[in-house]
Amino acid sequence: TSDTALILDRANASVTQIFEDSGYIDEVDTQQVRDVMAVQVMDTDENRNPQTADTIVVTLYVGNSQGVDAAGLVIDTEILVLTEAGETSAMFRSGAVVVTDTIYPKANDGRVSWGRTDTMAVVYSDVNGVDTTIDTALAMEIPSLSKVVFYEDGAYTDEVDTYLPRQELVYVAVHDT
């Protein structure tokens, strides 16, 4: 006698997450404008081959802020291939992804270009069509110390620390991010 078995793919909801560290511990919703991040998707029904680490694809979009000088447009796009962390883990990870505000945005150049208050969205769509999950992060300016400088001239080139009372004009510059 013989017997047969039918294996059905059980569709489970996935989870998409953005992390600030390559250890996949610090899940974040903000990133500094110049930083390194990592993406993880947990999807049990994408563990197709129990003998090897499978891969999936996510799309990362950056939209600029909708402030005074922004139009709310998609300014950068990256396609990331995530590899399963183990043969049957169902956890797919990106490795290090560089985010920066110092390069001109170019789609799929391996670096994510964005600026202060821009929003990043990582979108994963299950190939089974079961679900789509998204995680987002907001770009935050890197904090720096402010500085007040006194100048003796209107061209702001002669920095001084001493003035004669009631006899000189004071030129002040404040530097802050």
C-alpha positions, 0 to 999 in steps of 0.5 A: 500500500502507499499513501500520499500527503498534500502540503498546503502553504499556510498564509501568515501575516508578515512583519516589516521592521527598521533597526538602527543596529546590525544586531536587529535589537533597536527597532526605530521610527527615527534615524539620523540623516547620516546613519546606518540601518538594517531591515528585517521581515518576518514571514513564515510562508516565504521559507520555501526551501528548508535546506537553504537560506531563501531571499525576499525583496523589499522596496525602500522609498524616501519622500521629502517633507511637505514644508515650505520648500518641499513638494512631498515627492518620492526622492529616492528608491532602493530595492533591497534583497533580504536573506533568511537568517537561517535555513528555517528561521523565516527572518529575512535581513538586509545587512547594513544600509547607509542613509545620508544627506550628503549625496544626490538621490539616485535610485538603486545606487546602494545608498539611501539619500534623504534630509531632515524631516524626510520620511522613509518607507520600507514596503514588503509585499508577500509573493503569495499576495496575502499581505503587504507590510510597511515600516516607516522612519523619519529623518532627524538632524544630527544635533550639534552645539550652537555658537554665538560669534561677535564681529567688528565688521559688517562683512562678518570676517573680524571676530572679536571678544572686546568692544568699547562701550557706546562707541562701536557697532556690534555684529552678532552671528548665531550658528545652530542646526 
